[in-house]
Amino acid sequence: MKAVIDRFEGDFAVVLFGDEEIKLNIPRKLLPKGSREGSWLKVTFELDPEGEKKQREKIEDLLKKLKDKNK
């Protein structure tokens, strides 16, 4: 997916995603160095099954601790 930096507003960049120009405010510090108005960005998202598994285990552990604490 491609996105373009439309403008900066304070510490945020207004970024337009895809052909539909879906607008998102992105913190400047998350953008590549040298980004400016009109810069095009390549954007990818990918699932992280291992990260999801670890997070689920962490939540299950916390729930178990809460249940055990309330006994």
matplotlib code that plots the C-alpha trace (Angstrom):
import matplotlib.pyplot as plt

x = [0.0, 1.2, 0.5, 1.4, 2.2, -0.4, 0.7, 2.1, 0.1, 2.2, 3.8, 1.6, 1.6, -1.7, -1.1, -3.4, -3.6, -4.4, -6.6, -9.4, -7.1, -8.0, -6.7, -4.7, -2.7, 0.7, 3.2, 6.1, 8.6, 7.3, 8.0, 11.3, 14.0, 13.7, 10.0, 8.3, 5.0, 4.5, 6.7, 5.4, 5.6, 5.4, 3.2, 2.9, 1.0, 1.5, 0.1, 2.4, 1.0, 3.8, 3.3, -0.4, 0.2, 2.5, 0.0, -2.9, -0.7, 0.2, -3.5, -4.5, -1.8, -3.0, -6.6, -5.5, -3.6, -6.7, -9.0, -6.5, -6.2, -10.0, -10.3]
y = [0.0, 3.5, 6.6, 10.3, 12.9, 15.6, 18.0, 18.4, 19.6, 20.0, 16.7, 14.8, 14.2, 13.9, 10.9, 9.8, 6.0, 4.3, 5.4, 6.3, 8.7, 7.4, 10.1, 9.1, 11.3, 9.7, 10.9, 12.5, 10.5, 7.3, 8.5, 7.9, 10.6, 13.2, 12.8, 16.0, 17.1, 15.3, 12.4, 9.0, 6.1, 2.3, 0.8, -2.8, -4.6, -8.2, -10.5, -11.7, -15.1, -15.6, -12.2, -12.8, -16.2, -14.6, -11.8, -14.4, -16.4, -13.2, -12.3, -15.8, -15.8, -12.4, -13.7, -16.9, -14.8, -12.6, -15.6, -17.2, -14.0, -13.8, -17.3]
z = [0.0, -0.7, 1.3, 1.0, 3.7, 3.1, 5.7, 9.2, 12.1, 15.2, 16.2, 13.7, 10.0, 8.2, 5.9, 3.1, 2.5, -0.8, -3.7, -1.3, 0.6, 4.0, 6.4, 9.5, 11.9, 12.5, 15.1, 13.3, 15.3, 13.7, 10.1, 8.3, 8.7, 6.0, 5.5, 4.4, 2.9, -0.4, 0.6, -0.6, 1.8, 1.3, 4.0, 4.9, 7.6, 8.4, 11.0, 13.9, 15.0, 17.5, 19.0, 19.3, 21.0, 23.5, 24.3, 24.7, 27.1, 29.1, 29.4, 30.4, 33.1, 34.4, 34.5, 36.4, 38.9, 39.5, 39.9, 42.3, 44.3, 44.8, 46.3]

ax = plt.figure().add_subplot(projection="3d")
ax.plot(x, y, z, "-o")
ax.set_aspect("equal")
plt.show()
